[in-house]
Amino acid sequence: QFMVKGIKGPILAPFGGEVELSCQLSPPQSARHMEIRWFRNRYTQPIYLYKEGKDLYGETTSRYVERTELLKDAIGEGKVTLRIFNVSVDDDGQYHCFFRDGDFSEEDITEVKVTATSSDIQIFVHPPNTKGLIMECHSGGWFPQPQMEWRDSRGDILLPTSKSHSQDRDKLFNMKMTLLLRDAHSGNVACYLRNPLTGQEERTSIVLA
């Protein structure tokens, strides 16, 4: 009889980087002879399977085969760590850590949140017309969808004319926001983006004469 204790998440996983998920038997005991299975939504589709003292790559979900390893240095005390490489947006979500010893089994669930932040922010200014001055801010490579706003030189928020987003083939967010300045506006105008998970903020500004 034992319990499985995973990391109380959510764990932040950087896009393109790696993440480690650990779980531990309680009370501590050797798990060398046990079945250890990591899976996402379906028990029958493991992303890692260790059984009868061997890593069974043949039964692993194909998109995880090349990107996972199980660290077993402390398996004698019932602790294992799943390392996932080259994190993608699809890795966002829940992970089950499952141990079986004979007829007895237990599992725990850890939540992973994938995060990406970009410092590539561009502001485009259109030639002034009778309505005023139209500015556009573009930034790609974010996950999850970032908060985005215009601010003036005092740090006050300027209401955008429009906001839109799309996702690229890596499912990262590309953001676009426009601003119409109707009256003569001088000083700084800045475009801010903020990752809601990490709180990381990026900005670029433009000086208007």
Disulfide bonds with the S-S distance in Angstrom:
Cys23-Cys97 1.83
Cys137-Cys191 2.04
